[in-house]
Amino acid sequence: MSYGNLLAQDFESYLEDYAEVLGEDNLSHLYDELLFLWENPIDLNHCKEEDLQELFMLTPQEKEALLDYLTRYRPLDAVAELLLVKGWTALSLQKVRSFVCVSDADKAEDRHHTPGIGAWQVKQKLNYRIGEGVRDSAYRGSILSHSYQLSYRQHQHLRAAFCFDKDEGEVWGDHSGGYVEIGKYKALQQLILGDYRAYFGQGLVFSGALFGGKSHAGTSLLNRNKVFRAQNSYAESNYLRGIAALVDAPTLPSAKKASVAISAAWQRIDCNLKDSVFSSIKTDGKHAYEKDMYKRKNVWQLTSALRYESMHEQFQWALNGLFYHFSHAWMPEWQAYNNYYFRGKVGANFSVDWRWRWKQCFLGGEYALDHNGQKAFIMHLNAKPHGDINLFASLRRFQRAYQAPFAMTFSEKSMVSNEEGLFLSADFRMLRHCIVRCYVDAYRFPWLRYGVSALSVGWDAQIESEWRIDKMFSIKWRHKAKHQQKNVAADLSGIGVRPLQQLCTQSGRVQLMMTSEEFRLQSSLLYATSEKKRACCFSQELRYQQRNSRLSCFLQHAVFDGDQGLSTYLYSNDLAGGMPFVNLSGKGQMTSLMLKYQCSKYCQWQLRVRHQAYHEKNALTSLGMLLTFKF
């Protein structure tokens, strides 16, 4: 499979579910995580149980079956042998084929490098926008954005990376980062010095995890994540800078393994600081204007966390603790809806999370407390009554006053507070090559929210299916409906109170795809409606790579038309660290061309040209280039 086809099939499947609920930095981070896993596939003949946790696209049952098969029958001769795993289907293999590899039984090497020697990689990315309104005299620096990354990897024993990044309008040296990661050595499982992300339990206390997407919730929420991940993206927020370690710990009776995770981070963050207090944290990482410099790295943030995890045969549990401190007091400007937001300099969170397996059922969840004694709770149940049916349910309840600035878990809103909800989903195979995925989520907000001046309720539901007619042709269809309550546009009562109105939005996608060894032709229709507003987009794309050719290309043309305030998110191939979705609003056309050329075994070159032409609006052209050297 070519690189372009991989991005379209695997990346798009996971990313499109997040486009409407995550910011650009988080979505780009997930894109980079998938790209890193593709560039560093898991060697099934030499991996450990912990390595398989990287395959978050598999259900817990599929992971358990894979581990059992590898324990019994390694070494494998080919990735296709995974079809023999108990309970696996061709769809299971399709989900992981691009992220795993099989090396010789006596050689720990993959398709990219020989770990005994180690591999260096250098990336240089440039991006330049052309169009009226792009050139802004108030910019501190040039409109050229560029970034550089130097990385080193020696299988699972040692990894390191250092990056420099300059966004449009900024000056050189605006952002830099990096890490050194040491793998398994005696009792030490993992040690990271530098930039990293933390994943504790189900995310009620401490998490950089991305739980925004509901379509794949049934396959990801009960999976056991790696506790720490090195920061492999160019994102300038939602990560920690310090030291993190995961070590083996003494086991309790009946436990087969135990570990302790320790994290300590100290870093400067961007905040809206005024009169020695700050009202909010700036997360976009942009410093193109002088006014941004007053918010740049003006507050110290210190965090320390501890996790003890005990794993038994059918059961695992963990205790989590987090302490955080800011050099200035966090004081959001008081509004009725943010009455229960965190205010002050110091805070803490504690929780216990668990995961239990019985036959083909998995039960897990987390119960958390903050420093004020407020509570949050989430629980998941996953059952697989048949090889072709996967059922999932999740119950959550976050008290209105629960405060957890570093939490991120499965919910309707990003904040882990002021929400109660029930989520149900099902995945099943109707025909031999047709899979259907659906969910419904009902939620309630016991307190006010931004834009909602009363207690409110809502629900959303989605159904999607993929039918592979034969080896060449496939059809995808998705439809989503969302009902929520919001304030009316104006005060109709005359006394300063805005009553609530029911807002209904619907969106969908129809996709026809034809694939061969050399090309892929895809037609997509996206639509969205909200009250009296309408938006639609038709996209035609072609990916082509001749067998044994070093050159591959991606060409896409889209026509879109939408009312003001309503947009469609279209997947479009981008460079590493870029935004993989284009937000198309208004009326116009978009054309995108991406070329990839493998100059040699050690050098790769990518070029992306994207032009967006609007009716009654200035056109915009973006040029991007990525050079990668491996040696």
C-alpha positions as CSV (number, residue, x, y, z in Angstrom):
1,M,0.0,0.0,0.0
2,S,1.3,3.4,-0.9
3,Y,1.9,6.2,1.6
4,G,-0.9,8.3,0.1
5,N,-3.4,5.4,0.4
6,L,-2.4,4.8,4.0
7,L,-3.1,8.4,5.0
8,A,-6.5,8.3,3.3
9,Q,-7.7,4.9,4.7
10,D,-6.2,4.7,8.2
11,F,-5.6,8.3,9.2
12,E,-8.9,9.7,7.9
13,S,-10.9,7.0,9.6
14,Y,-9.6,8.1,13.0
15,L,-9.2,11.8,12.5
16,E,-12.6,12.7,10.9
17,D,-14.3,11.7,14.2
18,Y,-12.3,14.4,16.0
19,A,-12.5,17.3,13.6
20,E,-15.5,19.1,15.1
21,V,-14.6,18.7,18.8
22,L,-10.8,19.2,19.0
23,G,-8.7,22.3,18.4
24,E,-6.1,22.4,15.7
25,D,-3.2,21.6,18.1
26,N,-4.8,18.5,19.4
27,L,-5.9,17.2,16.0
28,S,-2.4,17.8,14.6
29,H,-0.9,16.0,17.6
30,L,-3.1,12.9,16.8
31,Y,-2.1,13.1,13.2
32,D,1.6,13.1,14.2
33,E,1.1,10.2,16.6
34,L,-0.4,8.1,13.8
35,L,2.4,9.1,11.5
36,F,5.0,8.2,14.0
37,L,3.5,4.8,14.6
38,W,3.5,4.2,10.8
39,E,7.1,5.3,10.5
40,N,8.0,3.1,13.5
41,P,5.8,0.0,13.2
42,I,5.6,-2.6,16.0
43,D,7.6,-5.7,15.3
44,L,5.3,-8.6,16.2
45,N,8.2,-11.0,16.6
46,H,10.0,-9.0,19.2
47,C,7.3,-6.8,20.9
48,K,6.2,-7.0,24.5
49,E,2.7,-6.7,26.0
50,E,3.3,-3.0,26.7
51,D,4.1,-2.4,23.0
52,L,0.7,-3.7,21.9
53,Q,-0.9,-0.9,23.9
54,E,0.1,1.4,21.1
55,L,-2.5,-0.2,18.9
56,F,-5.4,1.8,20.3
57,M,-7.6,1.1,17.2
58,L,-8.1,-2.5,18.5
59,T,-10.7,-3.5,21.0
60,P,-9.5,-5.0,24.3
61,Q,-10.7,-8.5,23.1
62,E,-8.7,-8.2,19.9
63,K,-5.6,-7.2,21.9
64,E,-6.0,-10.1,24.3
65,A,-6.4,-12.5,21.4
66,L,-3.4,-11.1,19.6
67,L,-1.2,-11.4,22.7
68,D,-2.3,-15.0,23.2
69,Y,-1.5,-15.8,19.6
70,L,1.9,-14.3,19.7
71,T,2.8,-16.1,22.9
72,R,1.8,-19.4,21.4
73,Y,3.0,-19.2,17.8
74,R,5.8,-16.7,17.4
75,P,7.8,-16.1,15.3
76,L,5.4,-15.1,12.5
77,D,6.3,-15.3,8.9
78,A,4.0,-12.6,7.6
79,V,1.5,-10.0,8.9
80,A,-1.3,-11.7,7.1
81,E,-0.9,-14.6,9.5
82,L,-2.9,-12.5,12.0
83,L,-6.0,-13.8,10.2
84,L,-5.5,-16.9,12.3
85,V,-5.9,-15.0,15.5
86,K,-9.0,-16.2,17.3
87,G,-11.9,-13.8,16.8
88,W,-10.1,-11.7,14.2
89,T,-11.5,-10.9,10.8
90,A,-10.2,-9.2,7.7
91,L,-11.4,-5.9,9.2
92,S,-9.3,-6.5,12.3
93,L,-6.2,-7.0,10.1
94,Q,-7.1,-4.0,8.0
95,K,-7.0,-1.7,11.1
96,V,-3.4,-2.6,12.1
97,R,-1.8,-3.7,8.9
98,S,-0.1,-0.4,8.3
99,F,1.2,-0.1,11.9
100,V,2.9,-3.5,12.5
101,C,5.6,-5.5,10.8
102,V,7.3,-8.9,11.0
103,S,11.1,-9.2,11.1
104,D,13.3,-12.3,11.0
105,A,13.1,-14.3,14.2
106,D,16.8,-13.7,15.0
107,K,17.0,-10.1,13.8
108,A,15.2,-7.2,15.5
109,E,14.9,-5.0,12.5
110,D,12.0,-3.3,10.8
111,R,11.3,-1.8,7.4
112,H,13.0,1.5,8.3
113,H,16.3,0.9,10.0
114,T,18.5,-1.6,11.9
115,P,18.1,-0.8,15.7
116,G,21.5,-2.3,16.5
117,I,23.1,0.7,14.8
118,G,20.4,3.2,15.5
119,A,18.9,5.7,13.0
120,W,19.1,9.5,12.8
121,Q,16.3,11.5,11.1
122,V,16.2,15.1,10.1
123,K,13.0,16.9,9.1
124,Q,12.8,20.4,7.6
125,K,9.3,21.8,6.9
126,L,8.5,25.1,5.2
127,N,5.1,26.7,4.6
128,Y,4.3,29.9,2.8
129,R,0.9,31.5,2.2
130,I,0.1,33.9,-0.7
131,G,-2.9,36.1,-1.0
132,E,-4.5,39.4,-0.1
133,G,-4.6,40.0,3.6
134,V,-1.8,37.6,4.4
135,R,0.9,40.2,4.5
136,D,0.3,42.0,7.8
137,S,2.5,45.0,8.6
138,A,1.9,44.3,12.3
139,Y,3.7,40.9,12.1
140,R,6.8,40.7,14.2
141,G,8.5,38.4,11.7
142,S,8.2,37.0,8.2
143,I,5.1,35.3,6.9
144,L,7.2,32.2,6.2
145,S,6.7,29.4,8.7
146,H,9.3,26.7,9.1
147,S,10.3,24.0,11.6
148,Y,13.1,21.6,12.0
149,Q,13.3,18.3,13.9
150,L,16.3,16.1,14.6
151,S,15.6,12.6,16.1
152,Y,17.5,9.5,16.9
153,R,16.1,6.0,17.6
154,Q,17.7,2.8,18.7
155,H,14.9,0.3,18.7
156,Q,13.1,0.4,22.1
157,H,16.3,1.3,24.1
158,L,16.9,4.9,23.3
159,R,15.0,7.7,21.5
160,A,15.7,11.4,21.3
161,A,14.3,14.3,19.4
162,F,14.8,18.1,19.3
163,C,12.7,20.6,17.3
164,F,12.5,24.3,16.5
165,D,9.3,25.8,15.2
166,K,8.4,29.3,13.8
167,D,4.8,30.1,12.9
168,E,3.6,32.7,10.4
169,G,4.5,36.2,11.6
170,E,6.8,35.1,14.4
171,V,10.5,35.5,14.7
172,W,13.1,32.7,14.7
173,G,13.5,30.9,17.9
174,D,9.9,31.4,19.1
175,H,9.4,27.7,20.1
176,S,11.8,24.9,20.8
177,G,11.6,21.6,22.5
178,G,12.8,18.0,22.7
179,Y,13.2,14.9,24.8
180,V,15.5,12.0,25.6
181,E,13.7,8.7,26.3
182,I,15.3,5.6,27.7
183,G,13.6,2.2,27.3
184,K,13.6,-1.0,29.4
185,Y,16.6,-1.4,31.6
186,K,16.3,-3.8,34.6
187,A,13.5,-2.4,36.9
188,L,13.3,0.8,34.8
189,Q,10.5,0.5,32.1
190,Q,10.7,4.1,30.8
191,L,12.4,7.4,31.5
192,I,11.7,10.6,29.7
193,L,13.6,13.9,30.1
194,G,12.1,16.8,28.3
195,D,8.7,17.1,26.7
196,Y,6.0,14.4,27.1
197,R,2.3,13.7,27.6
198,A,0.8,11.8,30.5
199,Y,-2.1,9.3,30.4
200,F,-3.4,8.3,33.9
201,G,-6.5,6.0,34.1
202,Q,-9.6,7.3,32.3
203,G,-8.5,10.9,32.3
204,L,-10.5,12.3,35.3
205,V,-7.2,13.5,37.0
206,F,-4.4,13.8,34.6
207,S,-4.4,13.1,30.9
208,G,-3.3,14.4,27.5
209,A,-5.4,11.7,25.8
210,L,-7.8,12.5,23.0
211,F,-11.2,11.1,24.0
212,G,-13.1,13.5,21.8
213,G,-14.3,11.1,19.1
214,K,-17.4,9.1,19.9
215,S,-17.4,6.8,16.8
216,H,-14.4,4.9,18.0
217,A,-15.1,5.2,21.8
218,G,-16.1,1.5,22.0
219,T,-12.6,0.4,20.8
220,S,-10.4,2.9,22.7
221,L,-11.8,3.8,26.1
222,L,-11.1,0.5,27.9
223,N,-7.8,0.0,26.2
224,R,-4.7,0.3,28.5
225,N,-2.7,3.4,27.4
226,K,1.0,3.9,27.8
227,V,1.4,6.0,30.9
228,F,3.9,8.4,29.3
229,R,4.4,9.3,25.6
230,A,7.2,11.5,24.3
231,Q,6.1,14.7,22.6
232,N,6.5,13.9,18.8
233,S,4.5,16.7,17.4
234,Y,5.1,20.4,16.8
235,A,2.2,21.4,19.1
236,E,3.0,24.2,21.6
237,S,0.5,23.3,24.2
238,N,-1.1,20.4,26.1
239,Y,2.2,18.8,27.0
240,L,4.5,18.7,30.0
241,R,8.2,19.6,30.3
242,G,10.3,17.9,33.0
243,I,11.0,14.3,34.0
244,A,8.8,11.2,33.9
245,A,9.7,7.7,35.0
246,L,7.9,4.3,35.0
247,V,9.5,1.6,37.1
248,D,8.6,-1.9,38.3
249,A,7.3,-2.0,41.9
250,P,6.9,-4.8,44.6
251,T,3.8,-6.8,43.9
252,L,0.9,-7.5,46.2
253,P,-0.4,-11.0,46.9
254,S,-2.0,-12.6,43.8
255,A,-0.7,-9.8,41.6
256,K,1.5,-10.7,38.7
257,K,3.0,-7.3,38.0
258,A,3.1,-3.8,39.6
259,S,4.5,-0.5,38.5
260,V,5.0,3.1,39.8
261,A,4.8,6.1,37.5
262,I,6.3,9.4,38.7
263,S,6.1,12.7,36.9
264,A,7.5,16.2,37.8
265,A,7.1,19.1,35.3
266,W,8.0,22.8,35.5
267,Q,7.4,25.1,32.5
268,R,6.3,28.6,31.6
269,I,2.9,28.9,29.9
270,D,1.1,31.7,28.0
271,C,-1.5,33.4,30.0
272,N,-3.7,36.5,30.0
273,L,-1.9,38.1,33.0
274,K,-3.1,41.3,34.5
275,D,-2.5,42.8,38.0
276,S,-0.6,39.6,39.1
277,V,-3.5,37.3,38.2
278,F,-4.4,35.6,35.0
279,S,-7.9,35.0,33.7
280,S,-7.2,32.3,31.1
281,I,-4.4,30.2,29.5
282,K,-3.5,30.9,25.9
283,T,-3.1,27.5,24.0
284,D,-2.7,28.4,20.3
285,G,1.1,29.0,20.6
286,K,0.9,32.0,18.2
287,H,3.1,35.0,18.9
288,A,2.9,36.9,15.6
289,Y,1.9,40.3,17.2
290,E,3.4,42.4,19.9
291,K,0.3,42.0,22.0
292,D,1.0,38.2,22.0
293,M,4.4,38.8,23.6
294,Y,2.8,40.2,26.8
295,K,1.1,36.7,27.2
296,R,4.2,34.7,26.2
297,K,5.5,32.4,29.0
298,N,4.6,34.8,31.8
299,V,3.4,32.2,34.3
300,W,5.2,29.3,35.9
301,Q,3.3,26.0,36.0
302,L,4.5,23.2,38.3
303,T,2.9,19.7,38.4
304,S,3.8,16.5,40.1
305,A,2.0,13.2,39.8
306,L,2.2,9.7,41.2
307,R,0.5,6.5,40.0
308,Y,0.7,3.0,41.5
309,E,-0.7,0.2,39.3
310,S,-1.3,-3.4,40.1
311,M,-2.1,-6.0,37.5
312,H,-3.7,-9.4,38.3
313,E,-4.8,-12.2,36.0
314,Q,-8.3,-10.8,35.2
315,F,-8.1,-7.5,37.0
316,Q,-6.0,-4.4,37.3
317,W,-6.3,-1.3,39.4
318,A,-4.4,1.9,40.1
319,L,-4.2,4.8,42.4
320,N,-3.5,8.3,41.0
321,G,-2.5,11.5,42.5
322,L,-1.8,15.0,41.1
323,F,-0.6,18.2,42.7
324,Y,-0.3,21.5,40.7
325,H,0.8,25.0,41.4
326,F,0.9,28.3,39.5
327,S,3.2,31.2,40.2
328,H,0.2,33.6,39.9
329,A,-3.4,33.1,40.9
330,W,-5.8,31.8,38.2
331,M,-8.8,34.1,38.5
332,P,-11.3,33.8,35.6
333,E,-13.5,36.9,35.3
334,W,-16.6,36.0,37.2
335,Q,-19.7,35.0,35.2
336,A,-22.7,33.0,36.4
337,Y,-21.7,30.0,34.2
338,N,-18.1,29.8,35.5
339,N,-19.0,30.2,39.2
340,Y,-17.4,26.8,39.9
341,Y,-14.3,27.1,37.8
342,F,-10.9,26.6,39.5
343,R,-9.6,29.8,41.2
344,G,-6.3,30.1,43.0
345,K,-2.7,29.0,42.8
346,V,-2.7,25.4,44.2
347,G,-4.9,22.4,43.6
348,A,-4.9,18.6,43.7
349,N,-6.8,15.6,42.4
350,F,-6.9,11.9,43.4
351,S,-8.5,8.9,41.9
352,V,-8.7,5.1,41.7
353,D,-9.3,3.5,38.3
354,W,-9.9,-0.2,37.4
355,R,-10.3,-2.6,34.6
356,W,-11.8,-6.1,35.0
357,R,-12.2,-8.9,32.4
358,W,-14.6,-11.8,32.5
359,K,-14.7,-14.0,29.4
360,Q,-15.6,-11.6,26.5
361,C,-16.7,-8.7,28.8
362,F,-14.6,-5.8,30.0
363,L,-15.6,-3.5,32.9
364,G,-13.6,-0.4,33.8
365,G,-13.9,3.1,35.1
366,E,-12.5,5.7,37.4
367,Y,-13.7,7.5,40.6
368,A,-12.0,10.9,41.4
369,L,-11.9,13.6,44.0
370,D,-10.5,17.1,43.9
371,H,-8.9,19.2,46.7
372,N,-12.4,20.5,47.7
373,G,-13.8,17.0,48.0
374,Q,-15.9,17.3,44.8
375,K,-16.4,14.1,42.8
376,A,-16.3,12.8,39.3
377,F,-17.1,9.3,38.1
378,I,-17.0,7.4,34.8
379,M,-17.6,3.7,34.1
380,H,-17.5,1.7,30.9
381,L,-18.8,-1.8,29.9
382,N,-17.7,-3.6,26.8
383,A,-19.1,-6.9,25.7
384,K,-18.6,-9.1,22.6
385,P,-21.4,-11.6,22.5
386,H,-20.5,-12.7,19.0
387,G,-17.3,-12.5,16.9
388,D,-19.1,-9.9,14.6
389,I,-20.8,-7.9,17.3
390,N,-19.2,-5.4,19.8
391,L,-21.4,-3.6,22.3
392,F,-20.3,-0.7,24.5
393,A,-21.9,1.4,27.3
394,S,-20.5,4.3,29.3
395,L,-22.0,6.2,32.2
396,R,-20.5,9.5,33.5
397,R,-21.2,12.0,36.2
398,F,-19.1,15.0,37.0
399,Q,-20.2,17.3,39.8
400,R,-20.6,20.9,38.8
401,A,-17.9,22.0,41.2
402,Y,-15.4,19.3,40.4
403,Q,-12.1,21.0,39.4
404,A,-9.4,19.3,37.3
405,P,-7.5,21.6,34.9
406,F,-5.3,18.7,33.6
407,A,-8.2,16.2,33.0
408,M,-9.5,15.2,29.6
409,T,-11.8,12.3,29.3
410,F,-14.8,11.1,27.3
411,S,-17.5,13.7,27.5
412,E,-19.7,16.1,25.4
413,K,-17.5,19.1,26.5
414,S,-13.8,19.2,27.0
415,M,-14.0,20.2,30.7
416,V,-14.5,17.4,33.2
417,S,-17.2,19.1,35.2
418,N,-20.9,19.9,35.2
419,E,-22.0,16.9,33.1
420,E,-24.0,13.7,33.4
421,G,-24.5,11.3,30.5
422,L,-25.1,7.9,29.1
423,F,-23.4,6.6,26.0
424,L,-24.4,3.5,24.0
425,S,-22.7,2.1,20.9
426,A,-22.6,-1.0,18.8
427,D,-20.3,-2.3,16.0
428,F,-21.5,-5.2,14.0
429,R,-20.9,-6.9,10.6
430,M,-24.0,-7.3,8.5
431,L,-22.6,-9.0,5.5
432,R,-19.2,-10.5,4.9
433,H,-17.5,-7.2,4.0
434,C,-20.0,-4.7,5.5
435,I,-19.5,-3.2,9.0
436,V,-22.0,-0.9,10.7
437,R,-21.1,1.4,13.6
438,C,-23.7,3.4,15.5
439,Y,-24.0,5.3,18.8
440,V,-26.4,7.5,20.8
441,D,-25.3,9.8,23.6
442,A,-27.7,11.5,26.0
443,Y,-26.4,14.1,28.4
444,R,-27.5,16.7,31.0
445,F,-25.7,19.8,32.4
446,P,-26.8,20.5,36.0
447,W,-25.4,24.0,35.9
448,L,-25.1,26.9,33.4
449,R,-22.7,26.8,30.5
450,Y,-21.2,29.4,28.2
451,G,-24.1,30.6,26.0
452,V,-26.7,28.6,28.0
453,S,-28.2,30.5,31.0
454,A,-30.1,27.7,32.5
455,L,-29.9,23.9,33.2
456,S,-29.9,22.1,29.8
457,V,-30.1,18.7,28.2
458,G,-29.0,17.3,24.8
459,W,-28.4,14.2,22.8
460,D,-26.7,13.2,19.6
461,A,-26.6,10.0,17.5
462,Q,-24.7,8.7,14.6
463,I,-24.7,5.8,12.2
464,E,-22.1,4.9,9.7
465,S,-21.3,1.9,7.5
466,E,-18.5,0.7,5.2
467,W,-19.2,-1.8,2.6
468,R,-16.3,-3.4,0.6
469,I,-18.0,-4.6,-2.5
470,D,-14.9,-6.3,-3.8
471,K,-11.1,-5.7,-3.7
472,M,-11.5,-2.5,-5.8
473,F,-14.8,-0.9,-4.8
474,S,-16.1,0.3,-1.4
475,I,-18.8,2.6,-0.1
476,K,-18.9,4.6,3.1
477,W,-21.9,6.5,4.6
478,R,-22.3,8.4,7.8
479,H,-25.1,10.5,9.2
480,K,-25.1,12.4,12.5
481,A,-27.9,14.3,14.3
482,K,-27.3,16.6,17.3
483,H,-29.9,18.2,19.5
484,Q,-28.9,20.7,22.2
485,Q,-30.2,23.8,24.0
486,K,-28.8,27.3,23.7
487,N,-29.9,30.8,24.5
488,V,-32.1,32.6,22.0
489,A,-30.3,35.3,20.0
490,A,-31.9,38.2,21.9
491,D,-33.6,38.9,25.2
492,L,-37.3,38.3,24.5
493,S,-38.5,38.8,28.1
494,G,-37.5,42.4,28.6
495,I,-36.0,41.6,32.0
496,G,-32.5,40.5,31.0
497,V,-33.2,36.7,30.8
498,R,-32.8,34.8,27.6
499,P,-35.0,31.7,27.3
500,L,-33.5,28.5,25.8
501,Q,-34.2,27.3,22.3
502,Q,-33.7,23.8,20.8
503,L,-31.0,23.7,18.2
504,C,-30.8,20.8,15.9
505,T,-27.8,20.2,13.6
506,Q,-27.3,17.3,11.2
507,S,-24.2,16.4,9.1
508,G,-23.2,13.5,7.0
509,R,-20.9,12.1,4.4
510,V,-21.2,9.8,1.4
511,Q,-18.0,8.3,-0.1
512,L,-17.4,6.1,-3.1
513,M,-14.0,4.7,-3.5
514,M,-12.2,2.6,-6.2
515,T,-8.7,1.3,-5.3
516,S,-6.1,-0.7,-7.2
517,E,-2.4,-1.3,-6.7
518,E,-1.4,1.9,-8.4
519,F,-4.2,4.4,-7.9
520,R,-7.2,5.3,-5.7
521,L,-10.2,7.4,-6.9
522,Q,-12.5,8.8,-4.3
523,S,-15.7,10.8,-4.6
524,S,-17.1,12.4,-1.4
525,L,-20.2,14.4,-0.6
526,L,-20.4,16.2,2.7
527,Y,-23.5,18.0,4.0
528,A,-24.5,19.9,7.1
529,T,-27.7,21.6,8.2
530,S,-28.6,23.8,11.3
531,E,-32.0,25.4,11.5
532,K,-32.2,27.5,8.4
533,K,-28.5,27.2,7.4
534,R,-27.2,24.8,4.9
535,A,-23.7,23.7,3.8
536,C,-22.4,21.1,1.3
537,C,-19.1,20.1,-0.3
538,F,-18.3,17.8,-3.1
539,S,-14.8,16.5,-3.3
540,Q,-13.0,14.4,-6.0
541,E,-9.5,13.1,-5.3
542,L,-7.0,10.9,-7.0
543,R,-4.0,9.2,-5.4
544,Y,-1.5,7.6,-7.8
545,Q,1.7,5.7,-7.3
546,Q,3.1,3.4,-10.0
547,R,4.6,0.2,-8.8
548,N,8.3,0.4,-8.0
549,S,8.1,4.2,-8.7
550,R,9.7,6.7,-6.3
551,L,7.0,9.3,-7.1
552,S,3.5,9.3,-5.7
553,C,0.9,12.1,-5.9
554,F,-2.4,13.2,-4.4
555,L,-4.7,15.5,-6.3
556,Q,-8.0,16.9,-4.8
557,H,-10.6,19.3,-6.0
558,A,-13.5,20.4,-3.9
559,V,-16.5,22.7,-4.5
560,F,-18.3,24.0,-1.4
561,D,-21.2,26.3,-0.6
562,G,-22.3,27.1,2.9
563,D,-24.3,29.7,4.8
564,Q,-22.4,32.0,7.2
565,G,-21.6,30.3,10.5
566,L,-21.8,26.8,9.1
567,S,-18.8,24.9,7.6
568,T,-17.7,21.5,6.5
569,Y,-14.4,19.8,7.5
570,L,-12.7,18.1,4.5
571,Y,-9.8,15.7,5.0
572,S,-6.9,16.7,2.8
573,N,-3.4,15.3,2.8
574,D,-0.9,17.5,4.6
575,L,2.7,17.6,5.8
576,A,3.6,16.1,9.1
577,G,2.7,18.5,11.9
578,G,0.1,20.2,9.7
579,M,-3.7,20.5,9.9
580,P,-5.1,17.4,8.1
581,F,-8.6,18.9,7.8
582,V,-9.5,22.0,5.9
583,N,-12.3,24.1,7.3
584,L,-14.4,25.2,4.3
585,S,-17.0,27.9,4.9
586,G,-18.8,30.2,2.5
587,K,-18.8,29.6,-1.2
588,G,-15.9,28.6,-3.4
589,Q,-13.5,26.0,-4.6
590,M,-10.4,24.3,-3.3
591,T,-7.6,22.5,-5.2
592,S,-4.8,20.6,-3.5
593,L,-1.8,18.9,-5.0
594,M,0.7,16.9,-2.9
595,L,3.8,15.1,-4.4
596,K,6.1,12.7,-2.6
597,Y,9.4,11.7,-4.1
598,Q,11.7,9.1,-2.6
599,C,15.0,10.5,-3.7
600,S,17.0,7.7,-2.2
601,K,17.0,5.2,0.6
602,Y,18.0,8.1,2.9
603,C,16.1,11.0,1.5
604,Q,12.4,11.8,1.0
605,W,10.9,15.0,-0.4
606,Q,7.2,16.2,-0.2
607,L,5.6,19.2,-1.8
608,R,2.1,20.5,-1.1
609,V,0.2,23.2,-3.0
610,R,-3.3,24.3,-1.9
611,H,-5.4,27.0,-3.5
612,Q,-8.7,28.2,-2.1
613,A,-10.8,30.6,-4.2
614,Y,-13.9,32.2,-2.7
615,H,-16.8,34.2,-4.1
616,E,-16.7,37.8,-2.9
617,K,-13.6,37.0,-0.8
618,N,-9.9,37.0,-1.4
619,A,-8.3,33.8,-2.7
620,L,-5.5,32.1,-0.7
621,T,-2.7,29.9,-1.8
622,S,-0.5,27.8,0.5
623,L,2.9,26.3,-0.4
624,G,4.4,23.6,1.8
625,M,7.6,21.5,1.6
626,L,9.0,18.8,3.8
627,L,12.5,17.2,3.5
628,T,13.3,14.1,5.5
629,F,16.8,12.6,5.7
630,K,17.6,9.3,7.4
631,F,21.0,8.0,8.0
